[in-house]
Amino acid sequence: MIRRTGYLEWLKQWREKQIIKVITGVRRCGKSTLLLQYMDL
């Protein structure tokens, strides 16, 4: 599994903000995996 540290750091900055975060991308690019890694933080 590839750790997307740049994306995770960006999400971590916005973690406490009460806004909707939208992750977009082409099929099979790792969106679900990124969110699973985000939940583990």
C-alpha positions as CSV (number, residue, x, y, z in Angstrom):
1,M,0.0,0.0,0.0
2,I,1.3,3.4,-1.0
3,R,1.1,6.1,1.8
4,R,0.0,9.4,0.3
5,T,1.6,11.6,2.8
6,G,1.0,14.8,1.0
7,Y,-2.7,14.2,0.7
8,L,-2.9,13.0,4.3
9,E,-1.1,16.1,5.6
10,W,-3.6,18.3,3.7
11,L,-6.5,16.4,5.1
12,K,-5.1,16.6,8.6
13,Q,-4.9,20.4,8.4
14,W,-8.7,20.5,7.7
15,R,-9.7,17.7,10.2
16,E,-11.1,20.0,12.9
17,K,-12.9,22.3,10.5
18,Q,-16.7,21.7,10.2
19,I,-16.7,21.7,6.4
20,I,-17.4,18.9,3.9
21,K,-14.2,17.3,2.4
22,V,-14.6,16.0,-1.1
23,I,-12.0,13.5,-2.5
24,T,-12.3,13.2,-6.3
25,G,-10.3,11.3,-8.9
26,V,-10.5,8.7,-11.7
27,R,-11.5,5.2,-11.0
28,R,-9.1,3.0,-9.0
29,C,-6.7,5.8,-8.1
30,G,-6.8,5.1,-4.3
31,K,-9.6,7.4,-3.0
32,S,-11.0,4.7,-0.6
33,T,-7.5,3.7,0.5
34,L,-6.7,7.4,1.3
35,L,-9.8,7.7,3.4
36,L,-9.0,4.5,5.3
37,Q,-5.5,5.8,6.1
38,Y,-7.1,9.1,7.2
39,M,-9.4,7.2,9.6
40,D,-6.3,5.5,11.1
41,L,-4.7,8.9,12.0
